[in-house]
Amino acid sequence: MPSLENVQVGWDALDRNGDKIGTVDQVGTRYFIVTRALIFTKDVYVPFSAVDSVDPDSGSVRLNVNKDQIDTMGWDDVSSATAYPSGPR
C-alpha cells in the first residue's frame, strides 16, 4: 500500500487512468472524502485500500478504480468506507 500519510486536503483524486474524479476535501484515519462536482456536488468516502498511488509532487492520489465505477462502489457514507477492507468489488 502506498504511503497515505502524505494525502492532503486540496489534492486531486484521480482514477486508475489519471482522469480527475474530484478534490480531496477531508482526510480521516481509514478514508478520505472526495468532493465531486458534476451539476451538483457530491461527497465520496474513499477507503485508503482503494488507493493505488500517492504523488506529493503533483498533489494527487490515484485510485485503483475507473471514474465510471465510483458511483457503484457504495462509498456514499463513512460506514461504507471503513467497511471496505481490500480492493474494489
TAJO-V472767 format. One record per residue. N is the residue number from 1. RES is the residue in one small letter. OMEGA is omega in radians with two decimals (NA if undefined). Layout:
n-><N:N>
res-><RES:RES>
omega-><OMEGA:OMEGA>
//
This chain:
n-><1:2:3:4:5:6:7:8:9:10:11:12:13:14:15:16:17:18:19:20:21:22:23:24:25:26:27:28:29:30:31:32:33:34:35:36:37:38:39:40:41:42:43:44:45:46:47:48:49:50:51:52:53:54:55:56:57:58:59:60:61:62:63:64:65:66:67:68:69:70:71:72:73:74:75:76:77:78:79:80:81:82:83:84:85:86:87:88:89>
res-><m:p:s:l:e:n:v:q:v:g:w:d:a:l:d:r:n:g:d:k:i:g:t:v:d:q:v:g:t:r:y:f:i:v:t:r:a:l:i:f:t:k:d:v:y:v:p:f:s:a:v:d:s:v:d:p:d:s:g:s:v:r:l:n:v:n:k:d:q:i:d:t:m:g:w:d:d:v:s:s:a:t:a:y:p:s:g:p:r>
omega-><3.13:3.13:-3.02:-3.12:3.13:-3.11:-3.06:3.01:3.13:3.12:3.03:2.99:-3.07:3.05:-3.07:3.13:-3.14:3.09:-3.10:3.07:-3.10:-3.08:3.08:-3.07:-3.12:3.13:3.10:-3.13:-3.13:-3.08:2.95:-3.12:3.07:3.07:3.10:3.12:3.02:2.99:3.06:3.10:3.14:3.07:3.10:-3.12:-3.04:3.10:3.12:3.14:3.11:-3.12:3.09:3.14:3.12:-3.14:-3.12:-3.13:3.14:-3.12:-3.12:3.07:-3.10:-3.13:-3.14:3.09:3.07:-3.13:-3.10:3.09:-3.01:-3.09:-3.13:-3.08:-3.14:-3.10:-3.06:3.13:-3.05:-3.12:3.11:3.14:-3.12:3.13:-3.06:-2.96:-3.09:3.11:-3.08:3.10:NA>
//
